[in-house]
Amino acid sequence: MKKNIILRSLLGGPLGLTISYVITLVISVCMADGHYYPVSPELIEKCGSEINAVVVQAVLSFLCGAMWGGMSVMWEMEEWSLLRMTATHLVTVSVVSFPMAWIMEWLPHNVPGAVSYFGIFFGIYLGIWVFRYKKMKCRVAELNRVVQERGQ
């Protein structure tokens, strides 16, 4: 399992960095003023320069992707119930993702900002969970079909 976590983390890191970069492109296009916005102005101010802010965001995006990738092995713990997988995964990724989002200034540093962040986070998480649930349900149906065919 440790090998699987490491391999998925190594794949998840570049994916997290890519997703972060794509988000900056989408934000820049939506601003529609011809400029590229690689990081929030607040992060630039906190880091002292745009390049420092970009490096901080790149490193944290890579780490966040690595963490999400590594934690995806929880969905394959066959001895765990779906509730246990979901709760453990949700708590783990929440505990790591929120501080990273806070540091990168992706949300206002106040209660409404945190509530908004978690609302969006849980909405996205629910979407991912529904996808994983349907995938797992299809896998179980396929296994049942194979068992029935072999039994006949």
Protein Blocks (a to p, Z undefined) as FASTA:
>chain_A
ZZmmmmmmmmmmmmmmmmmmmmmmmmmmmnonopacfbcfklmmmnopaklmmmmmmmmm
mmmmmmmmmmmmmmmmmkbcfklmmmmmmmmmmmmmmmmmmmnopaccbfklmmmmmmmm
mmmmmmmmmmmmmmmmmmmmmmmmmmmmmmZZ
